Amino acid sequence: MNVEQEVLRVLDEVLSLAGRSAGFTRDTHLLGAIPELDSMAVVTLLTTLEERLGIAVDDGDIDGSTFATVGSLVDFVAERI
């Protein structure tokens, strides 16, 4: 499984980006740069990633840096697989 591709797929689906995530790189900024990524979307995104990838995320594991870029989110998810 390619973790980055799966994270991009989930981002696109949860945030209703209509394919925009296909142009994202590891350096693409997320939090503060994508208006669709608000606090409710963060919760949905994490829940979807947990369900799809069989990971568990504790609230204490998450901070703003987790969602800074695509790369930071991919690394966060990969550490839990």
mmCIF file of the N, C-alpha and C atoms, coordinates in Angstrom:
data_MODEL
# 
_entry.id   MODEL 
# 
loop_
_atom_site.group_PDB 
_atom_site.id 
_atom_site.type_symbol 
_atom_site.label_atom_id 
_atom_site.label_alt_id 
_atom_site.label_comp_id 
_atom_site.label_asym_id 
_atom_site.label_entity_id 
_atom_site.label_seq_id 
_atom_site.pdbx_PDB_ins_code 
_atom_site.Cartn_x 
_atom_site.Cartn_y 
_atom_site.Cartn_z 
_atom_site.occupancy 
_atom_site.B_iso_or_equiv 
_atom_site.pdbx_formal_charge 
_atom_site.auth_seq_id 
_atom_site.auth_comp_id 
_atom_site.auth_asym_id 
_atom_site.auth_atom_id 
_atom_site.pdbx_PDB_model_num 
ATOM 1   N N  . MET A 1 1  ? 0.845   -1.189 0.000  1.00 0.00 ? 1  MET A N  1 
ATOM 2   C CA . MET A 1 1  ? 0.000   0.000  0.000  1.00 0.00 ? 1  MET A CA 1 
ATOM 3   C C  . MET A 1 1  ? 0.885   1.246  0.000  1.00 0.00 ? 1  MET A C  1 
ATOM 4   N N  . ASN A 1 2  ? 0.519   2.209  -0.808 1.00 0.00 ? 2  ASN A N  1 
ATOM 5   C CA . ASN A 1 2  ? 1.216   3.486  -0.831 1.00 0.00 ? 2  ASN A CA 1 
ATOM 6   C C  . ASN A 1 2  ? 0.477   4.441  0.114  1.00 0.00 ? 2  ASN A C  1 
ATOM 7   N N  . VAL A 1 3  ? 1.114   4.733  1.248  1.00 0.00 ? 3  VAL A N  1 
ATOM 8   C CA . VAL A 1 3  ? 0.472   5.552  2.277  1.00 0.00 ? 3  VAL A CA 1 
ATOM 9   C C  . VAL A 1 3  ? 0.155   6.942  1.746  1.00 0.00 ? 3  VAL A C  1 
ATOM 10  N N  . GLU A 1 4  ? 1.087   7.530  1.005  1.00 0.00 ? 4  GLU A N  1 
ATOM 11  C CA . GLU A 1 4  ? 0.861   8.883  0.494  1.00 0.00 ? 4  GLU A CA 1 
ATOM 12  C C  . GLU A 1 4  ? -0.351  8.929  -0.437 1.00 0.00 ? 4  GLU A C  1 
ATOM 13  N N  . GLN A 1 5  ? -0.462  7.958  -1.337 1.00 0.00 ? 5  GLN A N  1 
ATOM 14  C CA . GLN A 1 5  ? -1.612  7.931  -2.248 1.00 0.00 ? 5  GLN A CA 1 
ATOM 15  C C  . GLN A 1 5  ? -2.919  7.781  -1.478 1.00 0.00 ? 5  GLN A C  1 
ATOM 16  N N  . GLU A 1 6  ? -2.915  6.941  -0.458 1.00 0.00 ? 6  GLU A N  1 
ATOM 17  C CA . GLU A 1 6  ? -4.137  6.727  0.320  1.00 0.00 ? 6  GLU A CA 1 
ATOM 18  C C  . GLU A 1 6  ? -4.519  7.987  1.096  1.00 0.00 ? 6  GLU A C  1 
ATOM 19  N N  . VAL A 1 7  ? -3.521  8.660  1.677  1.00 0.00 ? 7  VAL A N  1 
ATOM 20  C CA . VAL A 1 7  ? -3.795  9.907  2.403  1.00 0.00 ? 7  VAL A CA 1 
ATOM 21  C C  . VAL A 1 7  ? -4.351  10.951 1.438  1.00 0.00 ? 7  VAL A C  1 
ATOM 22  N N  . LEU A 1 8  ? -3.783  11.057 0.255  1.00 0.00 ? 8  LEU A N  1 
ATOM 23  C CA . LEU A 1 8  ? -4.287  12.021 -0.736 1.00 0.00 ? 8  LEU A CA 1 
ATOM 24  C C  . LEU A 1 8  ? -5.711  11.676 -1.150 1.00 0.00 ? 8  LEU A C  1 
ATOM 25  N N  . ARG A 1 9  ? -5.984  10.392 -1.314 1.00 0.00 ? 9  ARG A N  1 
ATOM 26  C CA . ARG A 1 9  ? -7.341  9.946  -1.685 1.00 0.00 ? 9  ARG A CA 1 
ATOM 27  C C  . ARG A 1 9  ? -8.341  10.337 -0.604 1.00 0.00 ? 9  ARG A C  1 
ATOM 28  N N  . VAL A 1 10 ? -7.980  10.111 0.653  1.00 0.00 ? 10 VAL A N  1 
ATOM 29  C CA . VAL A 1 10 ? -8.870  10.442 1.765  1.00 0.00 ? 10 VAL A CA 1 
ATOM 30  C C  . VAL A 1 10 ? -9.044  11.958 1.876  1.00 0.00 ? 10 VAL A C  1 
ATOM 31  N N  . LEU A 1 11 ? -7.959  12.709 1.725  1.00 0.00 ? 11 LEU A N  1 
ATOM 32  C CA . LEU A 1 11 ? -8.064  14.178 1.738  1.00 0.00 ? 11 LEU A CA 1 
ATOM 33  C C  . LEU A 1 11 ? -9.048  14.653 0.674  1.00 0.00 ? 11 LEU A C  1 
ATOM 34  N N  . ASP A 1 12 ? -8.895  14.129 -0.533 1.00 0.00 ? 12 ASP A N  1 
ATOM 35  C CA . ASP A 1 12 ? -9.751  14.539 -1.640 1.00 0.00 ? 12 ASP A CA 1 
ATOM 36  C C  . ASP A 1 12 ? -11.210 14.225 -1.352 1.00 0.00 ? 12 ASP A C  1 
ATOM 37  N N  . GLU A 1 13 ? -11.457 13.038 -0.813 1.00 0.00 ? 13 GLU A N  1 
ATOM 38  C CA . GLU A 1 13 ? -12.826 12.598 -0.531 1.00 0.00 ? 13 GLU A CA 1 
ATOM 39  C C  . GLU A 1 13 ? -13.447 13.385 0.623  1.00 0.00 ? 13 GLU A C  1 
ATOM 40  N N  . VAL A 1 14 ? -12.749 13.456 1.742  1.00 0.00 ? 14 VAL A N  1 
ATOM 41  C CA . VAL A 1 14 ? -13.304 14.084 2.944  1.00 0.00 ? 14 VAL A CA 1 
ATOM 42  C C  . VAL A 1 14 ? -13.500 15.584 2.745  1.00 0.00 ? 14 VAL A C  1 
ATOM 43  N N  . LEU A 1 15 ? -12.559 16.227 2.048  1.00 0.00 ? 15 LEU A N  1 
ATOM 44  C CA . LEU A 1 15 ? -12.636 17.680 1.864  1.00 0.00 ? 15 LEU A CA 1 
ATOM 45  C C  . LEU A 1 15 ? -13.373 18.079 0.591  1.00 0.00 ? 15 LEU A C  1 
ATOM 46  N N  . SER A 1 16 ? -13.875 17.091 -0.150 1.00 0.00 ? 16 SER A N  1 
ATOM 47  C CA . SER A 1 16 ? -14.592 17.345 -1.414 1.00 0.00 ? 16 SER A CA 1 
ATOM 48  C C  . SER A 1 16 ? -13.767 18.244 -2.341 1.00 0.00 ? 16 SER A C  1 
ATOM 49  N N  . LEU A 1 17 ? -12.526 17.817 -2.590 1.00 0.00 ? 17 LEU A N  1 
ATOM 50  C CA . LEU A 1 17 ? -11.607 18.621 -3.399 1.00 0.00 ? 17 LEU A CA 1 
ATOM 51  C C  . LEU A 1 17 ? -11.740 18.368 -4.897 1.00 0.00 ? 17 LEU A C  1 
ATOM 52  N N  . ALA A 1 18 ? -12.571 17.437 -5.292 1.00 0.00 ? 18 ALA A N  1 
ATOM 53  C CA . ALA A 1 18 ? -12.850 17.159 -6.707 1.00 0.00 ? 18 ALA A CA 1 
ATOM 54  C C  . ALA A 1 18 ? -11.568 16.941 -7.511 1.00 0.00 ? 18 ALA A C  1 
ATOM 55  N N  . GLY A 1 19 ? -10.654 16.147 -6.949 1.00 0.00 ? 19 GLY A N  1 
ATOM 56  C CA . GLY A 1 19 ? -9.436  15.802 -7.673 1.00 0.00 ? 19 GLY A CA 1 
ATOM 57  C C  . GLY A 1 19 ? -8.264  16.741 -7.465 1.00 0.00 ? 19 GLY A C  1 
ATOM 58  N N  . ARG A 1 20 ? -8.461  17.844 -6.742 1.00 0.00 ? 20 ARG A N  1 
ATOM 59  C CA . ARG A 1 20 ? -7.370  18.807 -6.542 1.00 0.00 ? 20 ARG A CA 1 
ATOM 60  C C  . ARG A 1 20 ? -6.170  18.196 -5.839 1.00 0.00 ? 20 ARG A C  1 
ATOM 61  N N  . SER A 1 21 ? -6.396  17.176 -5.018 1.00 0.00 ? 21 SER A N  1 
ATOM 62  C CA . SER A 1 21 ? -5.281  16.581 -4.275 1.00 0.00 ? 21 SER A CA 1 
ATOM 63  C C  . SER A 1 21 ? -4.276  15.889 -5.195 1.00 0.00 ? 21 SER A C  1 
ATOM 64  N N  . ALA A 1 22 ? -4.667  15.589 -6.432 1.00 0.00 ? 22 ALA A N  1 
ATOM 65  C CA . ALA A 1 22 ? -3.753  14.948 -7.377 1.00 0.00 ? 22 ALA A CA 1 
ATOM 66  C C  . ALA A 1 22 ? -2.526  15.828 -7.642 1.00 0.00 ? 22 ALA A C  1 
ATOM 67  N N  . GLY A 1 23 ? -2.673  17.130 -7.476 1.00 0.00 ? 23 GLY A N  1 
ATOM 68  C CA . GLY A 1 23 ? -1.557  18.039 -7.690 1.00 0.00 ? 23 GLY A CA 1 
ATOM 69  C C  . GLY A 1 23 ? -0.765  18.340 -6.432 1.00 0.00 ? 23 GLY A C  1 
ATOM 70  N N  . PHE A 1 24 ? -1.134  17.736 -5.320 1.00 0.00 ? 24 PHE A N  1 
ATOM 71  C CA . PHE A 1 24 ? -0.449  17.983 -4.055 1.00 0.00 ? 24 PHE A CA 1 
ATOM 72  C C  . PHE A 1 24 ? 0.881   17.235 -4.014 1.00 0.00 ? 24 PHE A C  1 
ATOM 73  N N  . THR A 1 25 ? 1.874   17.818 -3.359 1.00 0.00 ? 25 THR A N  1 
ATOM 74  C CA . THR A 1 25 ? 3.153   17.160 -3.105 1.00 0.00 ? 25 THR A CA 1 
ATOM 75  C C  . THR A 1 25 ? 3.341   17.075 -1.590 1.00 0.00 ? 25 THR A C  1 
ATOM 76  N N  . ARG A 1 26 ? 4.436   16.475 -1.168 1.00 0.00 ? 26 ARG A N  1 
ATOM 77  C CA . ARG A 1 26 ? 4.719   16.385 0.273  1.00 0.00 ? 26 ARG A CA 1 
ATOM 78  C C  . ARG A 1 26 ? 4.837   17.771 0.897  1.00 0.00 ? 26 ARG A C  1 
ATOM 79  N N  . ASP A 1 27 ? 5.202   18.757 0.096  1.00 0.00 ? 27 ASP A N  1 
ATOM 80  C CA . ASP A 1 27 ? 5.405   20.116 0.602  1.00 0.00 ? 27 ASP A CA 1 
ATOM 81  C C  . ASP A 1 27 ? 4.148   20.979 0.579  1.00 0.00 ? 27 ASP A C  1 
ATOM 82  N N  . THR A 1 28 ? 3.050   20.440 0.058  1.00 0.00 ? 28 THR A N  1 
ATOM 83  C CA . THR A 1 28 ? 1.808   21.214 -0.014 1.00 0.00 ? 28 THR A CA 1 
ATOM 84  C C  . THR A 1 28 ? 1.299   21.496 1.392  1.00 0.00 ? 28 THR A C  1 
ATOM 85  N N  . HIS A 1 29 ? 1.086   22.774 1.677  1.00 0.00 ? 29 HIS A N  1 
ATOM 86  C CA . HIS A 1 29 ? 0.570   23.179 2.987  1.00 0.00 ? 29 HIS A CA 1 
ATOM 87  C C  . HIS A 1 29 ? -0.906  22.827 3.101  1.00 0.00 ? 29 HIS A C  1 
ATOM 88  N N  . LEU A 1 30 ? -1.303  22.372 4.283  1.00 0.00 ? 30 LEU A N  1 
ATOM 89  C CA . LEU A 1 30 ? -2.689  21.980 4.519  1.00 0.00 ? 30 LEU A CA 1 
ATOM 90  C C  . LEU A 1 30 ? -3.394  22.964 5.442  1.00 0.00 ? 30 LEU A C  1 
ATOM 91  N N  . LEU A 1 31 ? -3.096  22.872 6.740  1.00 0.00 ? 31 LEU A N  1 
ATOM 92  C CA . LEU A 1 31 ? -3.790  23.684 7.738  1.00 0.00 ? 31 LEU A CA 1 
ATOM 93  C C  . LEU A 1 31 ? -3.520  25.163 7.493  1.00 0.00 ? 31 LEU A C  1 
ATOM 94  N N  . GLY A 1 32 ? -4.585  25.919 7.280  1.00 0.00 ? 32 GLY A N  1 
ATOM 95  C CA . GLY A 1 32 ? -4.453  27.342 7.007  1.00 0.00 ? 32 GLY A CA 1 
ATOM 96  C C  . GLY A 1 32 ? -4.344  27.654 5.529  1.00 0.00 ? 32 GLY A C  1 
ATOM 97  N N  . ALA A 1 33 ? -4.031  26.644 4.712  1.00 0.00 ? 33 ALA A N  1 
ATOM 98  C CA . ALA A 1 33 ? -3.876  26.869 3.272  1.00 0.00 ? 33 ALA A CA 1 
ATOM 99  C C  . ALA A 1 33 ? -5.061  26.331 2.473  1.00 0.00 ? 33 ALA A C  1 
ATOM 100 N N  . ILE A 1 34 ? -5.738  25.350 3.023  1.00 0.00 ? 34 ILE A N  1 
ATOM 101 C CA . ILE A 1 34 ? -6.902  24.761 2.354  1.00 0.00 ? 34 ILE A CA 1 
ATOM 102 C C  . ILE A 1 34 ? -8.125  25.101 3.196  1.00 0.00 ? 34 ILE A C  1 
ATOM 103 N N  . PRO A 1 35 ? -8.976  25.998 2.682  1.00 0.00 ? 35 PRO A N  1 
ATOM 104 C CA . PRO A 1 35 ? -10.127 26.457 3.467  1.00 0.00 ? 35 PRO A CA 1 
ATOM 105 C C  . PRO A 1 35 ? -11.044 25.320 3.927  1.00 0.00 ? 35 PRO A C  1 
ATOM 106 N N  . GLU A 1 36 ? -11.111 24.259 3.148  1.00 0.00 ? 36 GLU A N  1 
ATOM 107 C CA . GLU A 1 36 ? -11.992 23.142 3.492  1.00 0.00 ? 36 GLU A CA 1 
ATOM 108 C C  . GLU A 1 36 ? -11.525 22.392 4.739  1.00 0.00 ? 36 GLU A C  1 
ATOM 109 N N  . LEU A 1 37 ? -10.252 22.560 5.108  1.00 0.00 ? 37 LEU A N  1 
ATOM 110 C CA . LEU A 1 37 ? -9.705  21.834 6.256  1.00 0.00 ? 37 LEU A CA 1 
ATOM 111 C C  . LEU A 1 37 ? -9.918  22.639 7.528  1.00 0.00 ? 37 LEU A C  1 
ATOM 112 N N  . ASP A 1 38 ? -11.132 22.513 8.070  1.00 0.00 ? 38 ASP A N  1 
ATOM 113 C CA . ASP A 1 38 ? -11.459 23.181 9.331  1.00 0.00 ? 38 ASP A CA 1 
ATOM 114 C C  . ASP A 1 38 ? -11.462 22.128 10.442 1.00 0.00 ? 38 ASP A C  1 
ATOM 115 N N  . SER A 1 39 ? -11.818 22.532 11.639 1.00 0.00 ? 39 SER A N  1 
ATOM 116 C CA . SER A 1 39 ? -11.739 21.610 12.781 1.00 0.00 ? 39 SER A CA 1 
ATOM 117 C C  . SER A 1 39 ? -12.637 20.388 12.608 1.00 0.00 ? 39 SER A C  1 
ATOM 118 N N  . MET A 1 40 ? -13.812 20.574 12.048 1.00 0.00 ? 40 MET A N  1 
ATOM 119 C CA . MET A 1 40 ? -14.700 19.423 11.832 1.00 0.00 ? 40 MET A CA 1 
ATOM 120 C C  . MET A 1 40 ? -14.124 18.485 10.773 1.00 0.00 ? 40 MET A C  1 
ATOM 121 N N  . ALA A 1 41 ? -13.512 19.050 9.747  1.00 0.00 ? 41 ALA A N  1 
ATOM 122 C CA . ALA A 1 41 ? -12.909 18.226 8.698  1.00 0.00 ? 41 ALA A CA 1 
ATOM 123 C C  . ALA A 1 41 ? -11.731 17.425 9.246  1.00 0.00 ? 41 ALA A C  1 
ATOM 124 N N  . VAL A 1 42 ? -10.985 18.005 10.180 1.00 0.00 ? 42 VAL A N  1 
ATOM 125 C CA . VAL A 1 42 ? -9.864  17.288 10.799 1.00 0.00 ? 42 VAL A CA 1 
ATOM 126 C C  . VAL A 1 42 ? -10.370 16.028 11.489 1.00 0.00 ? 42 VAL A C  1 
ATOM 127 N N  . VAL A 1 43 ? -11.457 16.153 12.231 1.00 0.00 ? 43 VAL A N  1 
ATOM 128 C CA . VAL A 1 43 ? -12.035 15.004 12.936 1.00 0.00 ? 43 VAL A CA 1 
ATOM 129 C C  . VAL A 1 43 ? -12.474 13.936 11.932 1.00 0.00 ? 43 VAL A C  1 
ATOM 130 N N  . THR A 1 44 ? -13.180 14.344 10.896 1.00 0.00 ? 44 THR A N  1 
ATOM 131 C CA . THR A 1 44 ? -13.643 13.396 9.872  1.00 0.00 ? 44 THR A CA 1 
ATOM 132 C C  . THR A 1 44 ? -12.467 12.748 9.158  1.00 0.00 ? 44 THR A C  1 
ATOM 133 N N  . LEU A 1 45 ? -11.455 13.539 8.868  1.00 0.00 ? 45 LEU A N  1 
ATOM 134 C CA . LEU A 1 45 ? -10.263 13.027 8.186  1.00 0.00 ? 45 LEU A CA 1 
ATOM 135 C C  . LEU A 1 45 ? -9.576  11.956 9.033  1.00 0.00 ? 45 LEU A C  1 
ATOM 136 N N  . LEU A 1 46 ? -9.389  12.238 10.307 1.00 0.00 ? 46 LEU A N  1 
ATOM 137 C CA . LEU A 1 46 ? -8.745  11.268 11.191 1.00 0.00 ? 46 LEU A CA 1 
ATOM 138 C C  . LEU A 1 46 ? -9.574  9.997  11.329 1.00 0.00 ? 46 LEU A C  1 
ATOM 139 N N  . THR A 1 47 ? -10.873 10.148 11.485 1.00 0.00 ? 47 THR A N  1 
ATOM 140 C CA . THR A 1 47 ? -11.759 8.986  11.603 1.00 0.00 ? 47 THR A CA 1 
ATOM 141 C C  . THR A 1 47 ? -11.699 8.128  10.349 1.00 0.00 ? 47 THR A C  1 
ATOM 142 N N  . THR A 1 48 ? -11.719 8.765  9.195  1.00 0.00 ? 48 THR A N  1 
ATOM 143 C CA . THR A 1 48 ? -11.668 8.035  7.925  1.00 0.00 ? 48 THR A CA 1 
ATOM 144 C C  . THR A 1 48 ? -10.336 7.315  7.772  1.00 0.00 ? 48 THR A C  1 
ATOM 145 N N  . LEU A 1 49 ? -9.239  7.981  8.114  1.00 0.00 ? 49 LEU A N  1 
ATOM 146 C CA . LEU A 1 49 ? -7.919  7.341  8.035  1.00 0.00 ? 49 LEU A CA 1 
ATOM 147 C C  . LEU A 1 49 ? -7.840  6.149  8.989  1.00 0.00 ? 49 LEU A C  1 
ATOM 148 N N  . GLU A 1 50 ? -8.394  6.291  10.184 1.00 0.00 ? 50 GLU A N  1 
ATOM 149 C CA . GLU A 1 50 ? -8.399  5.182  11.142 1.00 0.00 ? 50 GLU A CA 1 
ATOM 150 C C  . GLU A 1 50 ? -9.159  3.982  10.577 1.00 0.00 ? 50 GLU A C  1 
ATOM 151 N N  . GLU A 1 51 ? -10.331 4.249  10.001 1.00 0.00 ? 51 GLU A N  1 
ATOM 152 C CA . GLU A 1 51 ? -11.156 3.165  9.451  1.00 0.00 ? 51 GLU A CA 1 
ATOM 153 C C  . GLU A 1 51 ? -10.505 2.507  8.250  1.00 0.00 ? 51 GLU A C  1 
ATOM 154 N N  . ARG A 1 52 ? -10.003 3.298  7.323  1.00 0.00 ? 52 ARG A N  1 
ATOM 155 C CA . ARG A 1 52 ? -9.432  2.770  6.077  1.00 0.00 ? 52 ARG A CA 1 
ATOM 156 C C  . ARG A 1 52 ? -8.110  2.037  6.295  1.00 0.00 ? 52 ARG A C  1 
ATOM 157 N N  . LEU A 1 53 ? -7.293  2.567  7.190  1.00 0.00 ? 53 LEU A N  1 
ATOM 158 C CA . LEU A 1 53 ? -5.939  2.034  7.327  1.00 0.00 ? 53 LEU A CA 1 
ATOM 159 C C  . LEU A 1 53 ? -5.743  1.207  8.589  1.00 0.00 ? 53 LEU A C  1 
ATOM 160 N N  . GLY A 1 54 ? -6.789  1.088  9.394  1.00 0.00 ? 54 GLY A N  1 
ATOM 161 C CA . GLY A 1 54 ? -6.710  0.270  10.590 1.00 0.00 ? 54 GLY A CA 1 
ATOM 162 C C  . GLY A 1 54 ? -5.733  0.808  11.627 1.00 0.00 ? 54 GLY A C  1 
ATOM 163 N N  . ILE A 1 55 ? -5.648  2.131  11.706 1.00 0.00 ? 55 ILE A N  1 
ATOM 164 C CA . ILE A 1 55 ? -4.747  2.743  12.689 1.00 0.00 ? 55 ILE A CA 1 
ATOM 165 C C  . ILE A 1 55 ? -5.560  3.309  13.849 1.00 0.00 ? 55 ILE A C  1 
ATOM 166 N N  . ALA A 1 56 ? -4.885  3.616  14.934 1.00 0.00 ? 56 ALA A N  1 
ATOM 167 C CA . ALA A 1 56 ? -5.524  4.257  16.075 1.00 0.00 ? 56 ALA A CA 1 
ATOM 168 C C  . ALA A 1 56 ? -4.782  5.546  16.374 1.00 0.00 ? 56 ALA A C  1 
ATOM 169 N N  . VAL A 1 57 ? -5.534  6.625  16.531 1.00 0.00 ? 57 VAL A N  1 
ATOM 170 C CA . VAL A 1 57 ? -4.948  7.930  16.810 1.00 0.00 ? 57 VAL A CA 1 
ATOM 171 C C  . VAL A 1 57 ? -5.503  8.437  18.134 1.00 0.00 ? 57 VAL A C  1 
ATOM 172 N N  . ASP A 1 58 ? -4.609  8.688  19.083 1.00 0.00 ? 58 ASP A N  1 
ATOM 173 C CA . ASP A 1 58 ? -5.008  9.272  20.360 1.00 0.00 ? 58 ASP A CA 1 
ATOM 174 C C  . ASP A 1 58 ? -5.021  10.787 20.230 1.00 0.00 ? 58 ASP A C  1 
ATOM 175 N N  . ASP A 1 59 ? -5.973  11.428 20.894 1.00 0.00 ? 59 ASP A N  1 
ATOM 176 C CA . ASP A 1 59 ? -6.072  12.889 20.829 1.00 0.00 ? 59 ASP A CA 1 
ATOM 177 C C  . ASP A 1 59 ? -4.759  13.567 21.210 1.00 0.00 ? 59 ASP A C  1 
ATOM 178 N N  . GLY A 1 60 ? -4.041  12.987 22.161 1.00 0.00 ? 60 GLY A N  1 
ATOM 179 C CA . GLY A 1 60 ? -2.787  13.571 22.607 1.00 0.00 ? 60 GLY A CA 1 
ATOM 180 C C  . GLY A 1 60 ? -1.666  13.501 21.587 1.00 0.00 ? 60 GLY A C  1 
ATOM 181 N N  . ASP A 1 61 ? -1.849  12.666 20.547 1.00 0.00 ? 61 ASP A N  1 
ATOM 182 C CA . ASP A 1 61 ? -0.829  12.516 19.504 1.00 0.00 ? 61 ASP A CA 1 
ATOM 183 C C  . ASP A 1 61 ? -0.890  13.627 18.467 1.00 0.00 ? 61 ASP A C  1 
ATOM 184 N N  . ILE A 1 62 ? -1.983  14.393 18.479 1.00 0.00 ? 62 ILE A N  1 
ATOM 185 C CA . ILE A 1 62 ? -2.244  15.340 17.400 1.00 0.00 ? 62 ILE A CA 1 
ATOM 186 C C  . ILE A 1 62 ? -1.948  16.766 17.835 1.00 0.00 ? 62 ILE A C  1 
ATOM 187 N N  . ASP A 1 63 ? -1.247  17.483 16.972 1.00 0.00 ? 63 ASP A N  1 
ATOM 188 C CA . ASP A 1 63 ? -1.115  18.928 17.161 1.00 0.00 ? 63 ASP A CA 1 
ATOM 189 C C  . ASP A 1 63 ? -1.083  19.576 15.776 1.00 0.00 ? 63 ASP A C  1 
ATOM 190 N N  . GLY A 1 64 ? -0.949  20.867 15.736 1.00 0.00 ? 64 GLY A N  1 
ATOM 191 C CA . GLY A 1 64 ? -1.002  21.582 14.464 1.00 0.00 ? 64 GLY A CA 1 
ATOM 192 C C  . GLY A 1 64 ? 0.034   21.119 13.465 1.00 0.00 ? 64 GLY A C  1 
ATOM 193 N N  . SER A 1 65 ? 1.188   20.671 13.954 1.00 0.00 ? 65 SER A N  1 
ATOM 194 C CA . SER A 1 65 ? 2.249   20.252 13.031 1.00 0.00 ? 65 SER A CA 1 
ATOM 195 C C  . SER A 1 65 ? 1.862   18.992 12.258 1.00 0.00 ? 65 SER A C  1 
ATOM 196 N N  . THR A 1 66 ? 0.949   18.188 12.809 1.00 0.00 ? 66 THR A N  1 
ATOM 197 C CA . THR A 1 66 ? 0.494   16.984 12.117 1.00 0.00 ? 66 THR A CA 1 
ATOM 198 C C  . THR A 1 66 ? -0.116  17.342 10.763 1.00 0.00 ? 66 THR A C  1 
ATOM 199 N N  . PHE A 1 67 ? -0.828  18.466 10.719 1.00 0.00 ? 67 PHE A N  1 
ATOM 200 C CA . PHE A 1 67 ? -1.542  18.870 9.509  1.00 0.00 ? 67 PHE A CA 1 
ATOM 201 C C  . PHE A 1 67 ? -0.867  20.043 8.786  1.00 0.00 ? 67 PHE A C  1 
ATOM 202 N N  . ALA A 1 68 ? 0.418   20.259 9.072  1.00 0.00 ? 68 ALA A N  1 
ATOM 203 C CA . ALA A 1 68 ? 1.126   21.382 8.443  1.00 0.00 ? 68 ALA A CA 1 
ATOM 204 C C  . ALA A 1 68 ? 1.249   21.187 6.940  1.00 0.00 ? 68 ALA A C  1 
ATOM 205 N N  . THR A 1 69 ? 1.676   20.006 6.527  1.00 0.00 ? 69 THR A N  1 
ATOM 206 C CA . THR A 1 69 ? 1.859   19.709 5.101  1.00 0.00 ? 69 THR A CA 1 
ATOM 207 C C  . THR A 1 69 ? 1.359   18.301 4.810  1.00 0.00 ? 69 THR A C  1 
ATOM 208 N N  . VAL A 1 70 ? 1.257   17.987 3.525  1.00 0.00 ? 70 VAL A N  1 
ATOM 209 C CA . VAL A 1 70 ? 0.906   16.621 3.136  1.00 0.00 ? 70 VAL A CA 1 
ATOM 210 C C  . VAL A 1 70 ? 1.940   15.658 3.704  1.00 0.00 ? 70 VAL A C  1 
ATOM 211 N N  . GLY A 1 71 ? 3.213   16.021 3.617  1.00 0.00 ? 71 GLY A N  1 
ATOM 212 C CA . GLY A 1 71 ? 4.280   15.148 4.101  1.00 0.00 ? 71 GLY A CA 1 
ATOM 213 C C  . GLY A 1 71 ? 4.188   14.875 5.588  1.00 0.00 ? 71 GLY A C  1 
ATOM 214 N N  . SER A 1 72 ? 3.884   15.905 6.390  1.00 0.00 ? 72 SER A N  1 
ATOM 215 C CA . SER A 1 72 ? 3.788   15.686 7.831  1.00 0.00 ? 72 SER A CA 1 
ATOM 216 C C  . SER A 1 72 ? 2.608   14.773 8.165  1.00 0.00 ? 72 SER A C  1 
ATOM 217 N N  . LEU A 1 73 ? 1.518   14.897 7.430  1.00 0.00 ? 73 LEU A N  1 
ATOM 218 C CA . LEU A 1 73 ? 0.364   14.027 7.654  1.00 0.00 ? 73 LEU A CA 1 
ATOM 219 C C  . LEU A 1 73 ? 0.670   12.593 7.218  1.00 0.00 ? 73 LEU A C  1 
ATOM 220 N N  . VAL A 1 74 ? 1.323   12.442 6.070  1.00 0.00 ? 74 VAL A N  1 
ATOM 221 C CA . VAL A 1 74 ? 1.697   11.102 5.583  1.00 0.00 ? 74 VAL A CA 1 
ATOM 222 C C  . VAL A 1 74 ? 2.636   10.427 6.580  1.00 0.00 ? 74 VAL A C  1 
ATOM 223 N N  . ASP A 1 75 ? 3.632   11.157 7.085  1.00 0.00 ? 75 ASP A N  1 
ATOM 224 C CA . ASP A 1 75 ? 4.580   10.594 8.051  1.00 0.00 ? 75 ASP A CA 1 
ATOM 225 C C  . ASP A 1 75 ? 3.857   10.181 9.330  1.00 0.00 ? 75 ASP A C  1 
ATOM 226 N N  . PHE A 1 76 ? 2.923   11.021 9.791  1.00 0.00 ? 76 PHE A N  1 
ATOM 227 C CA . PHE A 1 76 ? 2.135   10.731 10.983 1.00 0.00 ? 76 PHE A CA 1 
ATOM 228 C C  . PHE A 1 76 ? 1.370   9.418  10.814 1.00 0.00 ? 76 PHE A C  1 
ATOM 229 N N  . VAL A 1 77 ? 0.717   9.266  9.667  1.00 0.00 ? 77 VAL A N  1 
ATOM 230 C CA . VAL A 1 77 ? -0.057  8.051  9.391  1.00 0.00 ? 77 VAL A CA 1 
ATOM 231 C C  . VAL A 1 77 ? 0.868   6.843  9.261  1.00 0.00 ? 77 VAL A C  1 
ATOM 232 N N  . ALA A 1 78 ? 1.973   6.998  8.540  1.00 0.00 ? 78 ALA A N  1 
ATOM 233 C CA . ALA A 1 78 ? 2.905   5.878  8.310  1.00 0.00 ? 78 ALA A CA 1 
ATOM 234 C C  . ALA A 1 78 ? 3.474   5.349  9.623  1.00 0.00 ? 78 ALA A C  1 
ATOM 235 N N  . GLU A 1 79 ? 3.699   6.224  10.586 1.00 0.00 ? 79 GLU A N  1 
ATOM 236 C CA . GLU A 1 79 ? 4.222   5.798  11.889 1.00 0.00 ? 79 GLU A CA 1 
ATOM 237 C C  . GLU A 1 79 ? 3.237   4.913  12.637 1.00 0.00 ? 79 GLU A C  1 
ATOM 238 N N  . ARG A 1 80 ? 1.963   4.987  12.286 1.00 0.00 ? 80 ARG A N  1 
ATOM 239 C CA . ARG A 1 80 ? 0.942   4.250  13.008 1.00 0.00 ? 80 ARG A CA 1 
ATOM 240 C C  . ARG A 1 80 ? 0.509   2.966  12.300 1.00 0.00 ? 80 ARG A C  1 
ATOM 241 N N  . ILE A 1 81 ? 1.040   2.747  11.137 1.00 0.00 ? 81 ILE A N  1 
ATOM 242 C CA . ILE A 1 81 ? 0.671   1.529  10.382 1.00 0.00 ? 81 ILE A CA 1 
ATOM 243 C C  . ILE A 1 81 ? 1.561   0.380  10.825 1.00 0.00 ? 81 ILE A C  1 
# 
